[in-house]
């Protein structure tokens, strides 16, 4: 399947006291460009999420936002660290034995002491499996979104390919008649303009001109490129760069067709092809 580089996914997990919220956005980029916006409490999760993304995506500018929200409705309990409290009491007794005038610690100072209060909140280690699962689910959603968008783009490209095949089918049978017609016109002009030229010289000049205006080779290469374009679309995978190269080749052949053809109807065919190729090229820029 062909994938677009444009997509969006969002996943949320309720862990009781807190909720995890992960959002992935991706747009066009020449390479895989990752940008993380993660709250400080969850910053340690970035390497694991980065590894998951690089394992699933090859191109696109991807923005990852990971937030942690407190559920105010969830009841929480506080508990004193009795072991730490006993240690501080023992230390205070020893200090006051040496310095009787030292003031004892206040309740506020005790409560603010690092590690004194413990609650039933969720630690990062407890959240880590949920974050990994959240990232997998968000990536599944993002890849599916990019796949659906890519299939729409591929269908549009196939429609343009079908029209270009119709144009090739119109131009191909016309070329022998066009060459003969211009050979006859050129022969008559040469005879009228240069009376001294013999028939062999006239035939040589006409043959050279016929070679210059013959676009059979360009029409064949156009068909070959269209076949390869359809093959890549069918094969799927990461095809954006290959398709972009094919657009350059198709455009080159269409330019040659337009410049070499002496007939206005073939020139019109070439110009319509150039419009179709440009339409495809614009969409190819969105493909992974």
Protein Blocks (a to p, Z undefined) as FASTA:
>chain_A
ZZdfbdcddddddehjaccdddddddddfbdcddddddfklmmmmmmmmmmmmmmpmbdc
ddddddddddfklccdddddfklmmmmmmmmmmmmmmmmmbccddfklmmmpghkaccfb
dcfklmmmmmmmmmmmmmmmmmmmmmmmmmmmmmmmmmmmmmmmmmmmmmmmmmmmmmmm
mmmmmmmmmmmmmmmbcfklmmmmmmmmmmmmpcklmmmmmmmmmmmmmmmmmngpjfkl
mmmmmmmmmmmmmmmmmmmpmbfklmmmmmmmmmmmmmmmmmmmmpZZ
